[in-house]
Each structure stands twice: as C-alpha cells, then as structure tokens.
Amino acid sequence: MTRLVYFAWVRERIGKGEEEIDLPSSIATVADLLNHLKTLGEEYEAALQYPDVIRVALDMEHVEHDEPIAGAREIGIFPPMTGG
C-alpha cells in the first residue's frame, strides 16, 4: 500500500486529504502515477488535468515527474507553490 497525501486545491477537487492505495506494478515513475490517478474518477481527472503544474514529494522530498516511486512510503501531491 502507498500513502497518498493531497494538498490545497488538489485535495479540494479530489474530495479527500489522503488515502492508501495499491498501485499496479506498471506504475514506476511520478508521471505514471499521475496518469494512473486520472483514471480513478472524474474528481481525480479534474484535479490532475494539467499534470505539468502538479508538484510531487516522495517521503517529503520534492522530485521531478521522471523520478521512480519504488520504495516511497508517502507521496504528496500538490499544486504549484507561490511566494509570499
């Protein structure tokens, strides 16, 4: 099981703050994960419709979309951050 944590408007659009899911073995990278999540329902598709702007952290460390997710205990998914 992989723990996914959603933040800000990603959380609002999906309708939950976190969940644990079993990922198919074909999901190897962050990009694979985002594409897979979009197939889980309209709310996921709406939240992840522009994957290029989605930021991801594996075990609290920001990574690029080509990063392998193997071994990650927690995956955070959130919109771009702004300064302030």
N, C-alpha and C positions, 0 to 999 in steps of 0.2 A: 504494500500500500504506500502511496505517495501522498503527503500532505500538501495541499494547495491552499495558499492564503491570498485573498483578493483585497485590493485596496482602492479607496476613493471611488471614482465613477465606474471602474470595472466591477467592484463589489456591488454597487447600486444596480447596475444593469443585469448582473447575474442573479442577484437576489440573495446572496449569502456571503458571509465573510471568509469562510473556509470550508474545506471538505477533504476527505480522504478517498482516493480512487485507485483502482487497479489499472495500470497503464499497459496496453498491449506491448509486446516485446519489440514491435516495429518502431516504437517511439524512442528515438535515440538522441535527438537534439531539442533545444528550446523551440526552434521553428516547427519541428514535428509535433511537439506538444501543443503549441498554439493552433496548428491546423487541426489536430485531433479534437481539441476542446470545442472548436467551432462546429463540430458535428454533433455535439451533445444536446442541442436545442436552440431555439430562437434567441433565448436570452444570452447564451454564450456567443452565438454568431453576432448579435448586436454589440456585445462588449468588446469583441475581438475583430471587428470588421476591418480595422486598419492595423494589422499586426506590426507594421513598421514603427508605429509610435508607442507600442507596448514595451514596457521595461520589465525585466525579469531578474530575480535574485535567486541563486541557488545557495541554500543554507546561509542566507543573509549577505551574500556577496554578489554584486551586480555582474552580469555576464552578457555577452553578445548572443544573438539568436543561433549562431552555429556551435555554441558550447554544448558538449554532451551532458545529459542529465543523469547518467548512471551514477548510482550511489547517493544522490541528493536525498536528504531526509525531508526537507521543506523547500517548496518552490513558491516564491512570492511573485505575484503578477499585478502590475500597476501601470497607470498612465504616466506620461512624462512629468517630471517634476519641474516646477518653475522656481526661480529665485525669489527672494523677498526678504 
